[in-house]
Amino acid sequence: MRSPIAVLTADIHARNTVPRCRVDDFVAAQRRKLEYIRASIPEGCLWLDAGDLFHTWRSQPETEIMLLEILYGIQFISIPGNHEIPYHNINRLDSSSFSVLCAAGIIDYCSPCTVPVDAPPGFWEAMELKTGGLRIVILHGMVWPDRPPMAAMEGMAAADVLAMYPDADIILTGHNHETFVAFSGKRKLVNPGSLMRSAIDQIEHRPCYFVLYDDCSVEPVFIPCDADVFAAEAYAKAGEREDRMTAFVERVQNTEGFALSFEDNLRAYCQQNQVGDAVRQEIHIAMEAL
């Protein structure tokens, strides 16, 4: 008989601010979902998280306190995501809210491993561990099920990530807010998706976590969500936005080196023009202030 050994999450993005598209008590909804996971964890199981536990690297004390209260008394293993790394410089992690919870013994950030050199830009941190006889890699970086959702997006297909870690039974990834599982024989890549629906294109998203069993199987557990939490105009805008985005992507999908994100385009410029590390750090600091 199989036994549960861990629950898997990613992209919790804990925050005390409210997305513009939400009209409910977003902070309370966030707490309810975290408490739901906490109360559902089978005894003795780990909570494994693939980064962006915090929405910003310098979070408010009330957000830190909420996580301290909910995560106290369990083994919560996580890695810092891009939202949690000050100015995208891992050497500054000590000044982050992520490190506050590490120092308090709430986050177990153990055995970091190096992201392979052939990984594309935007793969932030990785960790390896063993539990229940399984070798697990936790990774924060853009991974998609088969092909990139838009032209020139930096990242990797799930099959390539599975090939990059051939000894891993389970690869847990974060950064892509969509939910999917990819397979390579018995081995799996699990991308839980975001805990909260924070944008109008997530109206149909079903937040969940996964339960990992000692036979390497996984099962999603969908978290109860309130209906009608988006602003009324968001529902209309969601359809309009989808039509506009489809038309726009069709026009640019053959354009070499183009991305929709200003930050991604800036990063690509720095890479193509060999901008020095000192200048890159100043750019990250300026971006943080925007």
One Martini backbone bead per residue (centre of mass of N, CA, C, O) as a GRO file, in nm:
protein
  290
    1MET     BB    1   0.096   0.036   0.023
    2ARG     BB    2   0.071   0.356  -0.009
    3SER     BB    3   0.252   0.659   0.095
    4PRO     BB    4   0.269   0.964   0.217
    5ILE     BB    5   0.550   1.225   0.198
    6ALA     BB    6   0.423   1.484   0.036
    7VAL     BB    7   0.381   1.824  -0.038
    8LEU     BB    8   0.310   2.036  -0.333
    9THR     BB    9   0.440   2.362  -0.417
   10ALA     BB   10   0.383   2.701  -0.565
   11ASP     BB   11   0.343   3.024  -0.591
   12ILE     BB   12   0.215   3.190  -0.338
   13HIS     BB   13   0.258   3.500  -0.292
   14ALA     BB   14   0.281   3.648  -0.031
   15ARG     BB   15   0.054   3.916   0.080
   16ASN     BB   16  -0.087   4.266   0.162
   17THR     BB   17  -0.197   4.295  -0.120
   18VAL     BB   18  -0.423   4.391  -0.394
   19PRO     BB   19  -0.537   4.305  -0.670
   20ARG     BB   20  -0.713   4.482  -0.905
   21CYS     BB   21  -0.920   4.233  -0.981
   22ARG     BB   22  -0.997   4.228  -0.679
   23VAL     BB   23  -1.292   4.232  -0.426
   24ASP     BB   24  -1.194   4.082  -0.200
   25ASP     BB   25  -1.037   3.929   0.073
   26PHE     BB   26  -0.734   3.838  -0.016
   27VAL     BB   27  -0.576   3.784   0.246
   28ALA     BB   28  -0.784   3.586   0.367
   29ALA     BB   29  -0.780   3.384   0.130
   30GLN     BB   30  -0.485   3.313   0.160
   31ARG     BB   31  -0.501   3.195   0.447
   32ARG     BB   32  -0.709   2.974   0.390
   33LYS     BB   33  -0.535   2.810   0.193
   34LEU     BB   34  -0.297   2.757   0.382
   35GLU     BB   35  -0.467   2.620   0.608
   36TYR     BB   36  -0.572   2.392   0.434
   37ILE     BB   37  -0.302   2.260   0.383
   38ARG     BB   38  -0.205   2.228   0.675
   39ALA     BB   39  -0.458   2.046   0.763
   40SER     BB   40  -0.395   1.816   0.521
   41ILE     BB   41  -0.138   1.709   0.626
   42PRO     BB   42   0.009   1.438   0.669
   43GLU     BB   43   0.161   1.268   0.890
   44GLY     BB   44   0.512   1.324   0.834
   45CYS     BB   45   0.506   1.530   0.617
   46LEU     BB   46   0.620   1.721   0.375
   47TRP     BB   47   0.687   2.061   0.260
   48LEU     BB   48   0.713   2.140  -0.080
   49ASP     BB   49   0.876   2.425  -0.242
   50ALA     BB   50   0.923   2.631  -0.562
   51GLY     BB   51   0.881   2.923  -0.489
   52ASP     BB   52   0.747   3.223  -0.417
   53LEU     BB   53   0.628   3.270  -0.129
   54PHE     BB   54   0.688   3.555  -0.193
   55HIS     BB   55   0.616   3.854  -0.366
   56THR     BB   56   0.845   3.993  -0.196
   57TRP     BB   57   1.154   4.044  -0.050
   58ARG     BB   58   1.008   4.299   0.111
   59SER     BB   59   0.807   4.224   0.343
   60GLN     BB   60   0.566   4.243   0.556
   61PRO     BB   61   0.525   4.153   0.879
   62GLU     BB   62   0.236   4.025   0.846
   63THR     BB   63   0.334   3.814   0.641
   64GLU     BB   64   0.545   3.675   0.814
   65ILE     BB   65   0.354   3.600   1.047
   66MET     BB   66   0.160   3.421   0.891
   67LEU     BB   67   0.378   3.209   0.815
   68LEU     BB   68   0.472   3.142   1.097
   69GLU     BB   69   0.198   3.030   1.196
   70ILE     BB   70   0.144   2.810   0.967
   71LEU     BB   71   0.453   2.668   0.959
   72TYR     BB   72   0.462   2.582   1.234
   73GLY     BB   73   0.580   2.244   1.305
   74ILE     BB   74   0.704   2.198   1.019
   75GLN     BB   75   0.852   2.077   0.719
   76PHE     BB   76   0.975   2.345   0.525
   77ILE     BB   77   1.074   2.327   0.183
   78SER     BB   78   1.278   2.572   0.011
   79ILE     BB   79   1.315   2.822  -0.245
   80PRO     BB   80   1.417   3.091  -0.407
   81GLY     BB   81   1.270   3.323  -0.593
   82ASN     BB   82   1.266   3.600  -0.788
   83HIS     BB   83   1.085   3.765  -0.574
   84GLU     BB   84   1.311   3.696  -0.324
   85ILE     BB   85   1.552   3.830  -0.480
   86PRO     BB   86   1.756   4.078  -0.445
   87TYR     BB   87   1.803   4.209  -0.747
   88HIS     BB   88   1.879   3.920  -0.853
   89ASN     BB   89   2.080   3.861  -0.592
   90ILE     BB   90   2.187   3.598  -0.408
   91ASN     BB   91   2.394   3.762  -0.220
   92ARG     BB   92   2.121   3.922  -0.088
   93LEU     BB   93   1.935   3.723   0.075
   94ASP     BB   94   1.980   3.821   0.379
   95SER     BB   95   1.764   4.078   0.316
   96SER     BB   96   1.520   3.884   0.331
   97SER     BB   97   1.226   3.729   0.415
   98PHE     BB   98   1.325   3.446   0.364
   99SER     BB   99   1.561   3.467   0.579
  100VAL     BB  100   1.385   3.510   0.824
  101LEU     BB  101   1.254   3.219   0.813
  102CYS     BB  102   1.518   3.069   0.829
  103ALA     BB  103   1.615   3.186   1.107
  104ALA     BB  104   1.337   3.074   1.249
  105GLY     BB  105   1.293   2.768   1.127
  106ILE     BB  106   1.073   2.748   0.888
  107ILE     BB  107   1.286   2.735   0.665
  108ASP     BB  108   1.429   2.477   0.459
  109TYR     BB  109   1.750   2.558   0.316
  110CYS     BB  110   1.884   2.288   0.156
  111SER     BB  111   2.112   2.177  -0.056
  112PRO     BB  112   2.213   2.344  -0.276
  113CYS     BB  113   2.221   2.355  -0.632
  114THR     BB  114   2.337   2.373  -0.942
  115VAL     BB  115   2.259   2.517  -1.220
  116PRO     BB  116   2.293   2.434  -1.516
  117VAL     BB  117   2.474   2.580  -1.772
  118ASP     BB  118   2.243   2.499  -1.999
  119ALA     BB  119   2.058   2.679  -1.876
  120PRO     BB  120   1.853   2.921  -1.897
  121PRO     BB  121   1.764   3.210  -1.837
  122GLY     BB  122   1.573   3.218  -1.526
  123PHE     BB  123   1.725   3.014  -1.345
  124TRP     BB  124   1.765   3.039  -1.007
  125GLU     BB  125   1.700   2.768  -0.831
  126ALA     BB  126   1.827   2.469  -0.653
  127MET     BB  127   1.734   2.133  -0.524
  128GLU     BB  128   1.835   1.844  -0.329
  129LEU     BB  129   1.660   1.536  -0.227
  130LYS     BB  130   1.565   1.283   0.019
  131THR     BB  131   1.254   1.084   0.025
  132GLY     BB  132   1.108   0.785   0.049
  133GLY     BB  133   1.333   0.688  -0.177
  134LEU     BB  134   1.343   0.972  -0.319
  135ARG     BB  135   1.449   1.181  -0.579
  136ILE     BB  136   1.463   1.542  -0.546
  137VAL     BB  137   1.383   1.830  -0.743
  138ILE     BB  138   1.411   2.183  -0.697
  139LEU     BB  139   1.268   2.442  -0.917
  140HIS     BB  140   1.325   2.783  -1.049
  141GLY     BB  141   1.153   2.809  -1.360
  142MET     BB  142   1.069   2.817  -1.687
  143VAL     BB  143   0.806   2.582  -1.755
  144TRP     BB  144   0.673   2.371  -2.010
  145PRO     BB  145   0.506   2.111  -2.144
  146ASP     BB  146   0.607   2.178  -2.472
  147ARG     BB  147   0.555   2.492  -2.540
  148PRO     BB  148   0.571   2.807  -2.567
  149PRO     BB  149   0.324   3.052  -2.507
  150MET     BB  150   0.548   3.246  -2.641
  151ALA     BB  151   0.748   3.426  -2.806
  152ALA     BB  152   1.078   3.422  -2.685
  153MET     BB  153   1.066   3.256  -2.436
  154GLU     BB  154   1.221   3.182  -2.148
  155GLY     BB  155   1.314   2.831  -2.131
  156MET     BB  156   1.158   2.499  -2.078
  157ALA     BB  157   1.089   2.192  -2.141
  158ALA     BB  158   1.000   1.928  -1.955
  159ALA     BB  159   1.171   1.712  -2.105
  160ASP     BB  160   1.444   1.867  -2.067
  161VAL     BB  161   1.444   1.867  -1.758
  162LEU     BB  162   1.436   1.561  -1.720
  163ALA     BB  163   1.712   1.526  -1.875
  164MET     BB  164   1.886   1.710  -1.677
  165TYR     BB  165   1.760   1.497  -1.439
  166PRO     BB  166   1.802   1.159  -1.452
  167ASP     BB  167   1.798   1.092  -1.118
  168ALA     BB  168   1.513   1.199  -1.092
  169ASP     BB  169   1.191   1.129  -0.986
  170ILE     BB  170   1.135   1.433  -0.892
  171ILE     BB  171   1.014   1.746  -1.031
  172LEU     BB  172   0.991   2.067  -0.885
  173THR     BB  173   0.811   2.349  -1.013
  174GLY     BB  174   0.849   2.706  -1.066
  175HIS     BB  175   0.674   3.019  -1.219
  176ASN     BB  176   0.457   2.870  -1.350
  177HIS     BB  177   0.101   2.927  -1.299
  178GLU     BB  178   0.051   2.660  -1.415
  179THR     BB  179  -0.096   2.335  -1.433
  180PHE     BB  180   0.128   2.041  -1.438
  181VAL     BB  181   0.221   1.714  -1.582
  182ALA     BB  182   0.518   1.528  -1.648
  183PHE     BB  183   0.664   1.247  -1.835
  184SER     BB  184   0.924   0.972  -1.764
  185GLY     BB  185   0.775   0.733  -1.711
  186LYS     BB  186   0.792   0.737  -1.367
  187ARG     BB  187   0.879   1.006  -1.403
  188LYS     BB  188   0.839   1.354  -1.275
  189LEU     BB  189   0.681   1.671  -1.347
  190VAL     BB  190   0.584   1.930  -1.113
  191ASN     BB  191   0.339   2.203  -1.167
  192PRO     BB  192   0.121   2.357  -0.955
  193GLY     BB  193   0.106   2.652  -0.942
  194SER     BB  194  -0.085   2.892  -0.826
  195LEU     BB  195  -0.261   2.975  -0.538
  196MET     BB  196  -0.351   3.239  -0.677
  197ARG     BB  197  -0.579   3.473  -0.826
  198SER     BB  198  -0.415   3.772  -0.983
  199ALA     BB  199  -0.553   3.751  -1.272
  200ILE     BB  200  -0.769   3.754  -1.541
  201ASP     BB  201  -0.629   3.484  -1.669
  202GLN     BB  202  -0.732   3.315  -1.381
  203ILE     BB  203  -1.037   3.247  -1.366
  204GLU     BB  204  -0.996   2.920  -1.441
  205HIS     BB  205  -0.825   2.865  -1.214
  206ARG     BB  206  -0.709   2.578  -1.001
  207PRO     BB  207  -0.612   2.557  -0.706
  208CYS     BB  208  -0.326   2.358  -0.586
  209TYR     BB  209  -0.203   2.050  -0.464
  210PHE     BB  210   0.035   1.790  -0.405
  211VAL     BB  211   0.060   1.441  -0.361
  212LEU     BB  212   0.327   1.240  -0.246
  213TYR     BB  213   0.437   0.914  -0.305
  214ASP     BB  214   0.643   0.627  -0.254
  215ASP     BB  215   0.567   0.536  -0.573
  216CYS     BB  216   0.569   0.823  -0.743
  217SER     BB  217   0.299   0.933  -0.700
  218VAL     BB  218   0.035   1.173  -0.791
  219GLU     BB  219  -0.200   1.420  -0.642
  220PRO     BB  220  -0.449   1.637  -0.668
  221VAL     BB  221  -0.559   1.923  -0.462
  222PHE     BB  222  -0.836   2.109  -0.448
  223ILE     BB  223  -0.907   2.437  -0.360
  224PRO     BB  224  -1.120   2.625  -0.223
  225CYS     BB  225  -1.333   2.870  -0.393
  226ASP     BB  226  -1.451   3.167  -0.457
  227ALA     BB  227  -1.688   3.339  -0.607
  228ASP     BB  228  -1.679   3.641  -0.739
  229VAL     BB  229  -1.369   3.798  -0.699
  230PHE     BB  230  -1.404   3.971  -0.941
  231ALA     BB  231  -1.427   4.223  -1.120
  232ALA     BB  232  -1.668   4.280  -1.344
  233GLU     BB  233  -1.474   4.388  -1.575
  234ALA     BB  234  -1.284   4.138  -1.586
  235TYR     BB  235  -1.464   3.940  -1.743
  236ALA     BB  236  -1.470   4.107  -2.004
  237LYS     BB  237  -1.158   4.151  -2.034
  238ALA     BB  238  -1.069   3.861  -2.066
  239GLY     BB  239  -1.184   3.816  -2.352
  240GLU     BB  240  -1.050   4.058  -2.488
  241ARG     BB  241  -0.758   3.985  -2.419
  242GLU     BB  242  -0.748   3.714  -2.565
  243ASP     BB  243  -0.794   3.828  -2.848
  244ARG     BB  244  -0.553   4.026  -2.852
  245MET     BB  245  -0.327   3.822  -2.790
  246THR     BB  246  -0.368   3.633  -3.026
  247ALA     BB  247  -0.319   3.845  -3.247
  248PHE     BB  248  -0.040   3.940  -3.152
  249VAL     BB  249   0.115   3.670  -3.155
  250GLU     BB  250   0.069   3.614  -3.455
  251ARG     BB  251   0.243   3.866  -3.548
  252VAL     BB  252   0.522   3.784  -3.356
  253GLN     BB  253   0.613   3.473  -3.367
  254ASN     BB  254   0.849   3.541  -3.603
  255THR     BB  255   1.005   3.719  -3.403
  256GLU     BB  256   1.318   3.771  -3.322
  257GLY     BB  257   1.371   3.830  -2.980
  258PHE     BB  258   1.073   3.857  -2.871
  259ALA     BB  259   0.897   4.008  -2.594
  260LEU     BB  260   0.650   4.110  -2.351
  261SER     BB  261   0.875   4.179  -2.152
  262PHE     BB  262   1.068   4.426  -2.041
  263GLU     BB  263   1.259   4.262  -1.862
  264ASP     BB  264   1.332   4.050  -2.077
  265ASN     BB  265   1.444   4.250  -2.287
  266LEU     BB  266   1.665   4.364  -2.103
  267ARG     BB  267   1.812   4.099  -2.056
  268ALA     BB  268   1.870   4.038  -2.355
  269TYR     BB  269   2.043   4.287  -2.404
  270CYS     BB  270   2.266   4.222  -2.199
  271GLN     BB  271   2.353   3.957  -2.334
  272GLN     BB  272   2.409   4.059  -2.630
  273ASN     BB  273   2.607   4.313  -2.499
  274GLN     BB  274   2.779   4.245  -2.250
  275VAL     BB  275   2.688   4.335  -1.976
  276GLY     BB  276   2.790   4.410  -1.683
  277ASP     BB  277   2.738   4.333  -1.356
  278ALA     BB  278   2.725   4.620  -1.237
  279VAL     BB  279   2.507   4.724  -1.432
  280ARG     BB  280   2.293   4.512  -1.371
  281GLN     BB  281   2.251   4.590  -1.074
  282GLU     BB  282   2.150   4.877  -1.133
  283ILE     BB  283   1.905   4.788  -1.294
  284HIS     BB  284   1.766   4.625  -1.069
  285ILE     BB  285   1.737   4.860  -0.873
  286ALA     BB  286   1.566   5.038  -1.062
  287MET     BB  287   1.334   4.831  -1.102
  288GLU     BB  288   1.252   4.807  -0.800
  289ALA     BB  289   1.156   5.123  -0.790
  290LEU     BB  290   0.895   5.106  -0.992
   0.00000   0.00000   0.00000
